[in-house]
């Protein structure tokens, strides 16, 4: 149930192998003991999310990384254990076969989001396979596994063919010739130091000038490529607005809204600037999801003098460039179901993966974006810091030119 991530990480896509591994992983879990469910949750979450605490390095809290990782894995182990225990309890009371209840537990797992973190979806194991990723297709897979268990005849696993997903192989490159999707390689040690700001800003403006010379109409930069409250920098805004007379720009930066910090996208078009703020914040990374009193206590302990969380916007933002309307998304929120409300046709995503490098985080993020691209038919334009930028269309990846 985890190997598909690591195969993708080394650019190996073997649909038959991913299909078989996904089915077998689920088959062995259904009907197994509570103990097996706990350890499955523990080790699956470890394989998927071992990188999640790497950002602590940049807060001087590397010591907390193994503690946090242990809490994450035990947390998922307990979720698995609770679902298994409930299944066993209901089975004993009602005589419903345990395998049926286990299958229902697995089907429901993608709706369980501890602290709002929704990167664990069991059906994701089939994102690069011959099996579809919708809930009804996942239900067919679980139904075939359940029947095979009840009858003790493996031949019923052939029923998974009804969950087959046809995928177009000759998808045309969706990257417009007049669009530049920028990849930056700014390390986190360098990004937030004022001593390096002139160097970073010079790189940004050089890239914009080159894009104009190459007749690009749109240029997209990663999340917080300007690591400051850009709305409080009138000189920078003035320069960017002037350049927007020649090219539309989508740029990541911070926004100070009175007493409220926000993670934002700045859209420059024809000497005008608009701001789209982040809607779904990273649990513990940008916002403490604990109750207010407990969250303040945790912030005070870990950050000594306390820390002011970012604040999410309450409105999903769309903006228009040329004849195309784009859904705004910043990093983590692009992997949230909430951002796909209304099934947007196009989405521009800005990410900073430097917090988690080196790790499998960019690969898992890409697999999740493939999942949503397939599910909602959304073409995703993704500009990234510290990993290659790309466009996803129809579940296919098209890497942007450097």
GIPE-V435306 format. One line per field, one symbol per residue. phi: phi as a letter, one per 20 degrees, with the letter a starting at -180 (. if undefined). burial: I if it has 9 or more other C-alpha atoms within 8 Angstrom, else O. A space follows every 50 residues. Layout:
# GIPE-V435306
phi: ???
burial: ???
This chain:
# GIPE-V435306
phi: .cfgfffffdmdddffffffffffgfffffnefgffffffffeffffecf efefffgedmcgfeffffffffffgfgffgfffffffffffffdmfggff fffffffeffeecflnedeecgfffdfcceefdfffffffgfffffffff elcfffffffffdgcfcfedfffefffedddeddcdfffegeeffdfgff fffffffffffffemfdcccdfglfeebfffedffffffffffffdbfcd ceaecddmdcececddddblmdcccdefddefgmedbeefggffffffgf fedmenbeffcefecfddbdcmddedeebclgffddggfdgnlffccddd cceffceeaegfffgfffffgffffdmeeddcdcembfeacdclndecff fg
burial: IIOIIIIIIOOOOOIOOIIOIIIOIIOOIIIOOIOIIIIIIIIIIIOIOI IOIIIIOIOOIIOOIOOIIOOIIIIIIIIIIOIIIOIIOIIOOOOIOIII IIIOIOIOIIOOOOOOOIOOOIIIIIIIIIIIIOOOIIIIIIIIIIIIII OOOOOIIOIIOOIIOOOOOOOOOOOOOOIIIIIIOIOIOOIOOOOIIOOI IOOOOOOIOOIIOOOIIIIIIIIIIIIOIIIOOOOOIOOIIOIIIOIIII IIIIIIOOOOIIIIIIIIIIIOIOOIIIIIIIIOOIIIIOOOOOIIOOII OOOOOIOOOIIIIOOIOOOOIOOOIIIIIIIIIIIIOOIIOOOIOIIIII IIIIIIIOOIIIIIIOIIIIIIIIOIIIIIIIIIIIIIIIIIIIIOOIOI OO
